């Protein structure tokens, strides 16, 4: 199958550099809504048969314009949510941001025992994200779009795709409504097809001034 992992539109936390992984979380900024509104024109002809979102409000709002255009009802999968921030939730200082990303990048390096301070370890993260992807596969769709989150997509996709280095997610950014496309299956393995780090609606929808810790290179 083809799996399009779409990052949600811009949120207030993305603008200020805040670590915000609580459920349900905030909605979108005005720019974030513009990014979401651009998705039908950009993805409407990709043959998408099913749509999925995380439990976080920002993914559901982002998916809504495409869902209306395709006449599809998004399915909520808890496993697609952002990597938990735990004790770092709501912080934006450099030490906290680096601690958050360091834990995630440790998972990419194979150390799944590393724990996000006060939150999940790598085993728990990959377990619940893998489960969400298996649920998507079980629908039988040939092409599906899953609306998820910056750090979660970057880490899961790079580690899971067999044709790229596990640390690719550390070196590639993923701006709001950027899309990472994979093909394959859990059984046969996944291959990265495309990593479109810019907003899917074009450069005009990029906010170069946003601090956005979960989408930027580190």
Protein Blocks (a to p, Z undefined) as FASTA:
>chain_A
ZZddddddddfklmnopacfbdebjaddfklmmmmmmmmmmmmmnopabdcddfbfklmm
mmmmmmmmnopacdddfklpccdekjmgoiabfklmmmmmmmmmmmmnopambccehiac
fklmmmmmmmmmmmmmmnopabdcddddfklmmmmmmmmpmkbcfklmmmpccdehiacd
deddfknopadfbdcfbcfkbjklpcfkbnolmlmcZZ
